[in-house]
Amino acid sequence: MAKRNSDASSALRRQLGSDLDVLDQLTEPECAELLGLIDDARAAQKVALDAALGEVLGKLPRLVRLPARKIMFG
Amino acid sequence: MSDLVTRAQLIMLAELLDVEPERLRHLERLGADGLRTLRERISDRLFDEQAAVFARLNRLAPLVPNGVVAKLSQAIVPPLVAGRAAGALGVENPGRATSVLSDLSAEYMADCAPYLDQRTVAVLAPNIPVDVLVPAANELMRRHAYVTASWFLDYSTPELVLGLEEGITDKAGLLHTTALVQSDERLEEIIRILPTERVAVIVRTAVSSPDLLMAGLSVLSRLSPELTASLGDVLFEELDDDGLTDVLRTVVERDAVTELLTVAAALRPAALARLAANPYLTEPGTLEMFVLRAAEQDYWAGLDRVAEHLTGEAARLLEERLTEARPAAS
């Protein structure tokens, strides 16, 4: 039986919310695996979003490209 | 069988985390509700973390005409990003989202749909015109992307439900999709929106293959008893005696006995009598399996109704087994 509130379990609760009762049913290794998968998904989402935004801005008509860059990146 | 709704939630979680469903198979024990809660919370967190980017994208929106947004998106924006961003943009500007969607190809919409924030599907879906949604839905059917299609069915207005049923040509795909609707209450609502003769067409497709039978049984087992009885009649009318034997064999092979017993509890006497007279059902091995599953779930209503219609040796055997398995009630 996994010890509750150990590292991975606590980290997962911090990320997803301590009110998420379903986490009580996960073992410590399962919490650790889920944390890793969430981190990977987060990183992949950021990379894809950044790359696509850069590409979209580059393809915008010249007149709106500058104000668009300002809005997106300040 | 692996409960279809639980399996669908597992697939959605796997898609969200970009892994094969098999990798998360051990989480099936959390059940449909547990998996749904977990998936929704992870999805909410991942989307909320990008809220600032989506907010800036929203401020960009007025600079770019709809036609350009659609053309640019299809040309260069990967579906993951378009799906993620579209939800955020759509909630802020539902009218504009509808207009942009009208300019997108059905293929691109189907590419992006799995990446939508499900919270925003609830806002977007009711506003999508049926003539825009149907081609995308047909494309999702062609790809067998039933889980994604079920989100839209879940949040469709009655008019959209009717439009989707009429417009989706693949009725088998529609049955698979309907079986994946998340809540039993919503499933009942959808079935009741559709004209009876249209539902009958969908139910009849259930006997075309084992997979469809599983989907059909899952739907019937989740409905109110009255509706299950009516649709059960439709299903039984479609089956001759050999067909019924094939169905029962599939139910045992796919371990869908619990679903069948749930349906049996609601069936009308004529359908029950045919079930109880089936030679495969009355084999000792089949009856043993039915008692075992009923005992596992401590659910006896379906078996009791079957027992009422059994005769001869099969009736005696079932009564004996029931007495052993359910001593307190004997």
Chai-1 contact restraints between the chains, C-beta under 6 A:
chainA,res_idxA,chainB,res_idxB,connection_type,confidence,min_distance_angstrom,max_distance_angstrom,comment,restraint_id
A,L16,B,R41,contact,1.0,0.0,6.0,A-B,restraint_1
A,L20,B,R41,contact,1.0,0.0,6.0,A-B,restraint_2
A,V22,B,L30,contact,1.0,0.0,6.0,A-B,restraint_3
A,V22,B,G34,contact,1.0,0.0,6.0,A-B,restraint_4
A,V22,B,T37,contact,1.0,0.0,6.0,A-B,restraint_5
A,V22,B,L38,contact,1.0,0.0,6.0,A-B,restraint_6
A,Q25,B,L30,contact,1.0,0.0,6.0,A-B,restraint_7
A,L37,B,L17,contact,1.0,0.0,6.0,A-B,restraint_8
A,I38,B,I42,contact,1.0,0.0,6.0,A-B,restraint_9
A,A41,B,L17,contact,1.0,0.0,6.0,A-B,restraint_10
A,A41,B,D18,contact,1.0,0.0,6.0,A-B,restraint_11
A,A48,B,P78,contact,1.0,0.0,6.0,A-B,restraint_12
A,A48,B,L80,contact,1.0,0.0,6.0,A-B,restraint_13
A,A48,B,V81,contact,1.0,0.0,6.0,A-B,restraint_14
A,L49,B,V81,contact,1.0,0.0,6.0,A-B,restraint_15
A,A52,B,V77,contact,1.0,0.0,6.0,A-B,restraint_16
A,A52,B,P78,contact,1.0,0.0,6.0,A-B,restraint_17
A,A52,B,V81,contact,1.0,0.0,6.0,A-B,restraint_18
A,E55,B,I76,contact,1.0,0.0,6.0,A-B,restraint_19
A,K59,B,L72,contact,1.0,0.0,6.0,A-B,restraint_20
A,K59,B,I76,contact,1.0,0.0,6.0,A-B,restraint_21
A,V64,B,L63,contact,1.0,0.0,6.0,A-B,restraint_22
A,A68,B,L60,contact,1.0,0.0,6.0,A-B,restraint_23
A,A68,B,L63,contact,1.0,0.0,6.0,A-B,restraint_24
A,I71,B,R56,contact,1.0,0.0,6.0,A-B,restraint_25
A,I71,B,R59,contact,1.0,0.0,6.0,A-B,restraint_26
A,I71,B,L60,contact,1.0,0.0,6.0,A-B,restraint_27
A,M72,B,R56,contact,1.0,0.0,6.0,A-B,restraint_28
